[in-house]
């Protein structure tokens, strides 16, 4: 595209402002809370008929994203390509594969429920923008075009609905960093004890559910067969571990506190790079 400068800033005039009880990052966002979008008075005619729609797309300016980075202890710049690592995730994540409130463009987006319209004032539910946030645009939400109930996401996303547990019990074939680490940890422990799959008496696993699934797959120890104790209440990756026992002998494998770009990186590295203690 001739003459286009992708680094040049773009000026956008807001169409309105947010009025909300959500004041700063110390507060927990409630998607059941109501707030208001006040559209500029001279644009009010653009809202005619909006009350016939139940939901809206909202674009807004993340003008306080630097505060969020400071709140979680980051010093990265606006254009940082990697998302801040989440506790308990052993992999890197690109900023556009996350729902970070600090996008490189500074543009936030949200789908909200429209409760009612009072002239140029929209009462909405589910808006995650601060009080005083500039609203850049709104657009009607139309299920025919905007709803994709069969859209695919990695299985580690729907943990709040219990699907991680379901996927583990059903042995869904999912390849990711945590699963690869589980496979490598299990292999390392089996090699140390000089045993084959199915010969271990018991495994104690601390870590993510897919980490446990990898260990289960390679060692044969299983929660279902009562030969594995598993706890996923471990936040720091450096605390993920496997304790494998066989006839009184035991070995513990503990992960190094690092993150990986993909399962291929996990499989390519030697044990010494993956494990802090083996």
Secondary structure by P-SEA (a helix, b strand, c coil): cccccccbbbbbbbccccccccccccccccccbbbbbbccccccccccccccccbbbbbbbccaaaaaaaaaccccccccccccccccccccccccccccccccccbbbbbbbbccccccbbbbccccccccccccbbbbbbcccccccccccccccccccaaaaaaaaaccccccaaaaaaaaaaaaaaaaaccccccccbbbbcccaaaaaaaaaacccccccccbbbbccccccccbbbbbbccccbbbbbbcccccccaaaaaacccccccccc
